[in-house]
Every structure is written in structure tokens, then in C-alpha cells.
Amino acid sequence: MEVLALRKKGNPAKKRTIAEINEKIRKRDVQVLTTEEMKELVESSGVEVAYKEVDIVTTGTFGAMCSSGAIINLGHSDPPIKIHRAWINDVEVCHPGAAVDLYIGATISSETRPFEYGGGHVIEDLIRGKEVEVRATAYGTDCYPRTKLRTTLTKDDLNQFYLLNFRNCYQRYACATNSRDETIYTYMGKLLPRFRNATFSGSGALNPLMNDPNYETIGIGTRIFLGGAQGYVLGEGTQHDPGNRFGTIMVRGDCKKMDPDFIRGASFNKYGTTLYVGIGMPIPILNEGLARKTAILDEEILTDIVDYGVPRRERPKLGKVSYKDLKCGTITINERKVRVSPLSSLKKARIIAETLKSWIENSLFYLSSPAERLPTDTTFKPMKQTEEIAFVNNVMHTAVTCTEDDEIKVVAERIISRSVNHVVVSDDEGRLRGIVTSWDITKAVAEGKKKLSEIIVRKVVTTTPNESLEAASRKMAQHQISALPVIDHNRRVLGIITSEDISKLLGR
């Protein structure tokens, strides 16, 4: 990338103000670089020169932002209705206010097309100008006598249609992988068994919050690029965790002015729906420190490789990785090369940064000073739980085991003497090799089979000690089985849990 020739501007020691930069925007005398151009300039000429010559650095990110949604006002019907429940295109929407105010959450799935269509798609469809069907029910009052409503609307029929996102633009994201023996489907996408792939999100060095990590220019009222239109930061987003570089923002913007190229409904296979949101933020270079911070490189941004195969709040961390390595397509997990793929679009993030740069250069976008900066001391606390949750390690017991070399007769005797229906097959080091059931043994005897290796079930559904009992039970039902061997991360057999164990616990 070639950085444009820049004009010398004043005394580099003098700090700038947002008012001064806005005056330059008005006169079309402002010097704007995208964050990638800024990094190149700093590398070639140094921080001091970059500060002297650059007024604004533009950033961008485009990815799934699940804590997104939109507020709409339908207007009053005749006779009027005080909505109790409502659906748009068969997606149930929240009714947080009086009468005809609704909130469309991005992750709510359609009742007729679950996992395929949801709130994020409704928002996109409305932005595109498509007609949507609205259904509503109510209990009826003297002043709002109507109890049922069905109509079709477009965005032009709505009084207000505002994007209101509680948590967007994470400073960075963890890299996700999976230690289980089975594929899992998460908000980090499809994760293959035994660390066969990894996924990540975020634009790294292009990310808005990563270019102003102390939030010197970001806070309540900061004007931003949001979904192809101008929007605003309302303050810190939910789960804002600046101490761990997981800062977030809450944002608002007018959906009627947005561009569907930067707002896209999406679905994650077997997980649910979401909304891809494009956000760009101008970083005014008010001091030399900000010039230095906007020169941050992907190799300087580290994140954790996290095992999503462990279904707990505190998942195991398998090491650190830089965004430079993530963007290269392969990372190392347990001394093995693993393919890694992005869930966000770096290409779109660059387009956002370039678009915002163009708006500023053409006096279409002005900076705003935050009324209050984002906090830097917020602590993200876990949920307080007053109800005890049962996990597999609460009910697991010692498994009856055998080896592949054992005779079927020996295993049959073991089943009878131990009064069990499942025998786990392991190797000399205790690692799982398969499982046999009393039915498998009975069938083998009837067919005159002698070798245990002929009847072992090799593809075994397993669990771990820290999996919730609810998840383990759901896994049994899904696969129509009655037991799960309990293994560690090295596939060593720790025990077994059966449907009888779960029934006994629930029956207490």
C-alpha cells in the first residue's frame, strides 16, 4: 500500500483539539489515513512525523455481533392495541414498552424456520425495503380494546426504526478449538473433533477499540460509522472488560439510513441466528501517544486459544496466539499445525475504514467529543448462582473395562458378575478404544462369534467430568444411547455415566 504524500502541519509538540480537526474537515484541509496506512507511515517515518502530519485515523470491523437488535414503533392501529406478544415474519419479538413499541433481537429464531431465519434477518429485510408480516396478540383493555393484529409493513411505514446494540465491537476475541471426539456447533462456528480446526473473529489491528485502547477519544456521544450510516456510541457495552482487553461498546443508529452491505442477517449451523454489523470509528490524533497507539500491529495483539470442547464458563486455555498468525491461516496447538479460519471479514473491515475516510475528506462526517469516556476500570463479574448445578463428576462411577484381547465369554461373565450393561474397551495405558453392551454380547453369542474385536463399537460418544448433567443427558437422547464413557483430554477412561445414574439423581 502506498501512503499518499503528506503536507507538514504546524508544530508537532502542539496538541490538537476536535474543534480544530472539525474546522479542517469543513475546509477540506484534513489529513486522514486508514489505520493500515498509518502503520505504514509510522514504520517508514516514525511516530513524531506521523503525529505532525496526520489528523485522523479510520478503523473498521465487520463480524457477527449477537447482542444486537432494533427498536421499532408500529404506530397505533384502529381500534388501538396494547401488544402483549408479537411476531415479525414468525420471529417472536420483545415488547419492552407500552402499546406498539417492539424490540427485535438478532438471535431470536423463526418459529417456522429455526436456525435458518431470525431477528437479524428481519432487520436486514427491513433495511432492504422488503415487506414483512407483523402479528400480535393482546389481552384487551378499555382504552386498548383490540386483541389481535395482522398486517404487512416496510421500513417506510414505521415511525422509528433504530439499531440499538447492547454489546458490539469486542476489542479482541478468543481463538476457539475443540478437544472432544465429536464436532460441536458454537457461536464460534463449527469446531471439528480433536483440535482439527480453529476459528477466530475480529479485525485485529484494524479494530476500533484496539487503536485507542485507553478510550481517550471514545465514549458517550462518539460519532461512528454504523451499518453504512452515521451512528453513535451510547457508552460501554455489556460485558465490558477493559482490564483484559475485552472492551465493548453500546451503539445506536437509524436503520432507515443504513446500507445492507454492512448489516447482514446470518445463521450459524445448529447454533442459531445473529447479525453481522459493520462498525468504523475515527480516531482523532490529539497527541503523539495516540499516533503511537494507532500504529499497533497484528503481531502485537495476542489472544488465548480456548478449548470450547469443555462446556464450562472457565474453559481451558491452550496457549497464546497473535492476530498475525491467525490471519496467516494456520496456528500451532499441542505442537501440531492446525487450520484456522475467520468468522469476520477483513475485506469488509478495510472497506469500512476507506469509506469512513472518504466521508471525512468530503466533509460528510464530523467528529464528536465524548460527553463521558468509556470506563477503564470496569470488572466483568460472573453470574451469582444460588441453585446447585449437577455435573458428570457428581454421578460418574468406575467403569467395568476389558481389552480387545479378551474373549467374548470372559466379557459376558464380567457383565453378569458386575451387573452392568456396558463394558468399556481400553488399551494398556487406559485409553478408550471402544465399548460393548450386553446386547452386543448376546448377539455375538447367538451368532457364534468368538473375537471381541468383531463386535466392539469404535465410534464412541463420550463425556468429561466437567460437563453438566443436563448436557450429558441431552447427548444420550440425541444419539439414542444409554451410557457415556467419561474420559480426560488424553482419552484415558476415568469412569462411566448411565441413564440410570441420571434418573436416580433426578429422582432424589
PyMOL commands that set and color helices and strands:
alter all, ss='L'
color gray80, all
select helices_A, chain A and resi 18-26+35-45+47-53+119-127+155-157+204-206+208-211+242-244+255-257+288-293+298-300+323-328+346-361+392-395+408-418+438-446+452-454+469-479+499-506
alter helices_A, ss='H'
color red, helices_A
select strands_A, chain A and resi 32-34+56-58+61-64+69-73+85-88+91-93+101-105+132-137+148-153+160-168+175-177+184-186+189-191+197-200+219-220+223-226+229-236+249-254+263-268+272-280+282-284+302-307+317-322+330-333+336-342+372-373+401-402+422-426+432-437+483-487+493-498
alter strands_A, ss='S'
color yellow, strands_A
deselect
rebuild
show_as cartoon
